[in-house]
Amino acid sequence: MTELLPLFVALAGRRVVLVGGGRVAAAKLRQLLATGADVRVVAPAVDEEIERAGVAIERRPFQPDDLDGAWFVVAAATPAVNGEVARAAGTRRIFVNAVDDPANATAFLGGVVRREGVTIAISTSGDAPALAGLLREAFDALLPRDLAMWMAEARRQRAVWRREGVPMEKRRPLLLEALNRLYRHREPSSEHSTLTIPWLGSPEDSWL
């Protein structure tokens, strides 16, 4: 099986077409609107949630030219309609996410955790979406409660490293030390006063 390229895409202000008007389409619409995308819905009938979202709606069957000018398309309709969308997207070189229909998809949204500026995405290449959901819940539980503090310190350290020309390969162990210092410098009465980051035990922790 060909490996997927994990990628985060900036869609703010860019046209995204959502084909389908049911509950699944409504859930995808929430995700798309969170990115700031300019979403246009195409479907003969649409769910009330989509109606209330304030997006452009074309109440009719999908047509290939609906994708003209689009950056991305989500197909949340029947397999037959999703196939039409995939073919139209292919000729226009547009990536398409076909919901629960990997045969017609060239992009997979997967399970996503968003917290304090950190985004973690899990993909099973469309083969096991329930597993992606379980893994998402596991990562959500694993992330620290004070992740915002981690982000603030990481931003501060990065500015220092760039100013001082610190090589990329030295930055991860330096960040680990900086994050652990945050806990050592807490007041003695703090429940975290003696804590270090338990699952970041050495500079070799590659996810930093």
C-alpha positions in Angstrom: 0.0 0.0 0.0 1.3 3.5 -0.9 2.1 5.6 2.1 0.1 8.9 2.7 1.9 12.2 3.1 0.6 13.8 6.4 -0.2 17.4 5.6 -1.9 20.4 7.3 -3.6 22.6 4.7 -4.4 26.3 5.1 -8.0 26.8 3.7 -8.9 30.2 5.2 -10.6 32.3 2.5 -10.3 29.5 -0.1 -13.2 27.9 -1.9 -14.1 24.4 -0.6 -17.0 22.5 -2.1 -19.1 20.2 0.1 -21.2 17.7 -1.9 -24.0 16.3 0.2 -26.6 17.7 2.6 -27.1 15.1 5.4 -25.9 14.7 8.9 -22.5 13.5 7.8 -22.1 16.5 5.6 -23.2 18.8 8.4 -20.4 17.3 10.6 -17.8 17.9 7.9 -19.1 21.4 7.4 -18.3 22.2 11.1 -14.7 21.1 10.5 -14.4 23.1 7.3 -15.9 26.3 8.8 -13.4 26.0 11.7 -10.6 26.5 9.2 -12.1 29.7 7.8 -12.8 28.1 4.4 -15.2 29.7 1.9 -17.6 26.7 1.8 -20.2 26.1 -0.9 -22.7 23.2 -0.4 -24.2 21.3 -3.3 -27.1 18.9 -2.6 -30.8 18.5 -3.6 -31.8 18.8 0.1 -29.8 19.9 3.1 -29.9 19.3 6.9 -31.2 22.1 9.1 -27.8 22.5 10.7 -26.4 23.3 7.2 -29.3 25.7 6.6 -28.4 27.6 9.8 -24.6 27.8 9.0 -25.0 30.7 6.6 -23.0 29.2 3.8 -23.8 29.3 0.1 -26.1 26.4 -0.9 -26.9 25.1 -4.4 -30.1 22.9 -4.0 -29.6 20.6 -6.9 -27.5 17.5 -8.0 -23.8 17.9 -8.4 -22.3 19.1 -11.6 -18.6 18.9 -12.6 -18.3 22.6 -13.0 -19.2 23.1 -9.4 -15.5 22.4 -8.7 -14.2 25.2 -10.9 -12.1 27.5 -8.8 -12.2 25.1 -5.8 -9.1 24.2 -3.7 -10.6 21.2 -2.0 -13.8 19.1 -2.2 -15.5 16.9 0.4 -17.9 14.3 -1.0 -20.5 13.2 1.6 -23.1 11.8 -0.7 -23.9 8.3 -2.1 -21.1 6.2 -3.6 -22.4 7.0 -7.1 -22.3 10.7 -6.5 -19.0 10.5 -4.7 -17.6 8.7 -7.8 -18.8 11.6 -10.0 -17.2 14.1 -7.7 -13.9 12.1 -7.7 -13.8 12.0 -11.5 -14.5 15.7 -11.8 -11.9 16.4 -9.1 -9.3 14.2 -10.8 -9.5 16.1 -14.1 -9.1 19.4 -12.3 -6.3 18.1 -10.0 -8.2 18.8 -6.9 -7.9 16.6 -3.8 -11.2 15.0 -2.6 -12.2 13.6 0.7 -14.9 11.1 0.1 -16.6 10.3 3.5 -16.4 6.6 4.4 -15.6 5.9 0.7 -11.8 5.4 0.3 -12.1 4.2 -3.2 -13.2 7.7 -4.3 -10.9 9.6 -2.0 -7.4 11.2 -2.5 -7.4 12.9 0.9 -8.4 11.6 4.3 -9.4 13.8 7.3 -9.0 11.2 10.1 -9.3 11.8 13.8 -8.2 15.3 15.0 -7.3 16.6 18.4 -7.1 20.4 18.7 -5.9 22.1 21.9 -4.1 25.3 22.7 -2.6 25.7 19.2 -1.6 22.0 19.0 -3.2 19.8 16.3 -2.8 16.1 16.2 -4.3 14.2 13.3 -4.6 10.4 13.0 -5.2 8.6 9.8 -5.9 4.9 9.0 -6.0 5.6 5.2 -9.8 5.5 5.3 -9.8 1.8 6.2 -10.6 2.0 9.9 -12.2 5.3 10.9 -13.5 3.9 14.2 -9.9 3.1 15.2 -8.8 6.6 14.3 -11.5 7.9 16.6 -10.3 5.7 19.5 -6.8 6.9 19.0 -7.9 10.5 18.9 -9.6 10.0 22.3 -6.4 8.4 23.7 -4.2 11.3 22.6 -6.7 13.8 23.9 -6.5 12.1 27.3 -2.7 12.0 27.2 -2.0 15.6 26.5 -1.2 17.7 29.6 -3.7 20.0 31.2 -1.2 22.9 31.0 -0.4 22.5 27.3 -0.9 26.3 26.8 2.1 26.8 29.1 4.1 24.4 27.0 3.2 26.3 23.8 4.1 29.7 25.3 7.5 28.4 26.4 8.2 26.7 23.1 7.4 30.0 21.2 9.6 31.9 23.6 12.5 29.5 23.2 12.2 29.4 19.4 12.6 33.2 19.2 15.8 32.9 21.3 17.1 30.0 19.2 16.5 31.9 15.9 18.1 35.0 17.3 21.2 33.1 18.6 21.4 30.8 15.6 20.9 27.6 17.5 21.1 24.6 15.1 17.9 22.6 14.6 19.4 19.4 16.0 20.1 21.0 19.4 16.6 22.5 19.8 14.7 19.5 21.0 16.9 18.7 24.1 16.9 22.4 24.9 13.2 22.6 24.8 12.9 19.5 27.0 15.1 21.2 29.6 13.1 24.4 29.4 9.8 22.6 29.9 11.1 20.7 32.9 12.4 23.9 34.4 8.8 25.2 34.4 7.8 22.5 36.8 10.9 22.8 39.0 10.3 26.5 39.5 6.7 26.1 40.8 5.9 27.0 44.4 6.6 24.2 46.9 2.9 24.1 47.6 2.0 23.3 44.0 1.0 19.8 43.1 3.4 19.9 40.2 6.4 21.3 42.2 8.5 18.2 41.9 7.3 17.0 38.6 9.2 16.6 35.4 7.6 15.6 32.1 7.3 11.9 32.6 7.2 10.7 29.0 9.9 13.0 27.8 12.8 11.5 29.6 15.7 12.1 27.3 16.8 14.4 24.4 16.2 11.4 22.1 12.4 11.9 22.4 11.8 12.5 18.7 8.3 13.9 18.8 9.6 17.2 20.2 
